[in-house]
Amino acid sequence: MIAKHSLKVLALSLLLLLPAVPSAAGGVERRVRDLVEAGEIVSFDMVKARVASQVRGTYVGVEFDEPTLTYRLRFLVDGEVVNVEVDARTGQRKRQTRSY
């Protein structure tokens, strides 16, 4: 029980650090913006608004996987990380998983 709680605390701590870690996000953001403007994918803001209204929890971050054109949104729900994958072309949810 203590080990499971410790893992949850560690996962939350790592997620909270993600925004502070420098990355090549500028390039990804630019590529996403270009794809949205070209009409190839839906905007992240639209996807986030829809998913956040359906997932009970705190939004903690997103990744964009260009090869599969997938947004991966992360939420913290009851101490667990919930990952929601959304098809960026259609805005439809592909799957939802929990990280323990």
Secondary structure, 3 states (H helix, E strand, C coil): CHHHHHHHHHHHHHHHHHHHCCCCHHHHHHHHHHHHHCCCCCCHHHHHHHHHHHCCCEEEEEEEECCCCEEEEEEEECCEEEEEEEECCCCCEEEEEEEC
